[in-house]
Amino acid sequence: MNLCAVRPISPPTDRLLALCRQRGDTVTLSRGDEPLPPADVTVCAAVTGNVRSVGHGVLILDARPGVTDAVGQGAMFADVCLVSTEADRQRLVDDFGCEPARVFVPADDRHALEILDGAA
């Protein structure tokens, strides 16, 4: 799989990307303020800048460090959102209008990888 990770990279995203690299996936690092390369999956910690207009592949918002207002406002642009708690999941649904079926609370990093694979 070909992944694009948008900086800044959070520790949970970094662990997820390490699992992807271990199994042989290609991971390209990019910034949200530059054109993003084509990828099967784009992973970001916040949906800002050019990330909002990703026109290829799946966009995954990894909000496991926490759901802030800025993260929540961009969440509607993501195909899948990963959060660390049920409270964060409910906040994305209630406060920011995300579809419940697109917001996941992975049990661990391997589960997050399974969710990524399912989305792709």
Buried (B, 14 or more C-beta within 10 A) or exposed (E): BBBBBBEEBBEBBEBBBEBBEEEEBEBBEBEBEEEBEEBBBBBBBBBBBBBBEBEEBBBBBBBBBEBEEEBBBBBBBBBBBBBBEEEBBBBBBEEBEBEEEBBBBBEEBEEBBBBBEEBB
